[in-house]
Amino acid sequence: MDHQYDFYKPILSINNFISGSEYPIVDGKVSMDCYIGAMKECYNKLKQKKRGENLIDANDYICFHTPFHKMVQKAFDALLKI
């Protein structure tokens, strides 16, 4: 977890309708960087516990949280480069 301002939930009140912020605001680049960084950190810690074993070859399946499909593609690509 990283303290970043990448996703702002709307606050539904009369003021939002005046200011035009009825919907969430997302900074996609920051969100993606946080996601990839957290995923790499988790992978490296798990790899230490498994004494350097190649975890991609050792597992039949790897599950990712996926708000959109490109996030998973980029995350898996980052794992292959570690």
N, C-alpha and C positions, 0 to 999 in steps of 0.2 A: 504494500500500500504506500502511496506517495501523496503528499498533500499538494494537490494541484487544482487550479481553477479551470478545468476542461469541460465541465458540464454544469449548466445552471438550470435548475428546475423553475418553472414559472410559479409565481405566487398569484393565485387567482383572487383578485380583488378589483374593485372599480378602477383603481389607479393603473392597473396593467392595461385595461382597455384604452385608457387615455394615452399611455406611453407606447403601446403597441407591442408589449412583450408577453403575449398570451401563451406562446409556445416555448419549449426548452431551447436554450442556446448551447451549441456544442462547438468546441475548438477541436476539430478532428485530428490535427497534427499532434497536439499535446496529448490527446486521448490515446492515439496510436503509440506515441513514444512511451507513455506510462505503461501501456499494456505489454509492449515488447520488452521493456525493461524489467517488469515484474515477472514475465514469463522466463526470461533468461536467468534471473536471480533464482527462481524456483528450480529450474532445470539444473543449474550449477550446484545448488545445495543438495538436490537429490543425487546428482552424479557423485558428489563427495561421499554420501552415505553408501552408495553402491560401488565405491572404490574405483571410479573412473570407467565403469562399464558403459558401452555405447547403448544408451537407453532407447534410441530410435530403433536399432536393430533388435533389441531385446524384448520389445513390446509389439503385440499384434495391433493394438489400437492406441491412439492418443486423442484425448478429448479436449476441445477448446471451447471457451465461452465465445459466442459469435453473434455480436449485434449486427454485423454485416459480413458477407462472405470474403471480401478482400482482406479483412483483418486476420482471418485464419490462414490465408495464403501467405501473408507477410510474416506471421508468427512462425509458421512451419519453415519458411525459408530462413528465418533468423536462427532457428534451432539447428538447421543443417550446417550453418556457417560457424557454429560454436566449436 
